[in-house]
Amino acid sequence: MIGYDIDGSGEKILAVDILQRIKIRDVLLNNYLIFYTYTIKDGETPEMIAEKLYGNALYHWVVLLANNIVDPVYDWPMSQENLILTIHALYDTPTMDGLVYAYQTVDHYEDSHGNVIDKTTYESLPVSMRRVVMIYDQMVADNEAKRSIQLLDPKFVTQVDAEADTIQQQALV
């Protein structure tokens, strides 16, 4: 709860602090006895994973919470189909197809260690020690990087659910 001056009069009323949220402590997130790595399949949603793992799609928030995902639209991997639609939405022009543009346009340059470098440095390196990364390749790589998540062992879900309920009840008092 937070004191909030709604009308600017200086008189504060108690309101739910919508900027606060439940978070799993970092020390627990690194505990490989209660979490394990999972690779999200193309098109899978947090609800599908929660249903499969915990037997209830309503536990999708546990999947998101365990991975500190605040915005499932942008922080969750897109399906291949949605990735292509996004590329079209971002880069289509009246004169060029967005997918063609993304395939043909440089996003950035890298050295052989994967460090981002400028074009001048890129041109000064031997061919074997440099790489061009196109927009399409970078968008695919960024999307694929979101596929590896941590899932809470099902044995602990009811405990986390009970603790979250307790925290929420305390926030309302």
ABEGO torsion letter per residue (X at the ends): XBBBBAAGAGBBBBBBBAABBBBBBAAAAABAAABBBBBBBBGBBAAAAAAAAAGBAAAAAAAAAAAGBABAAAABBBBAAAAAAAAAAAABBAABBAAAAAAABBABBBBAAGBBBBAAAAAABBAAABBBBBAAAAAAAAAAAAABBBBBBAAAAAAAAAAAAAAAAAAAX
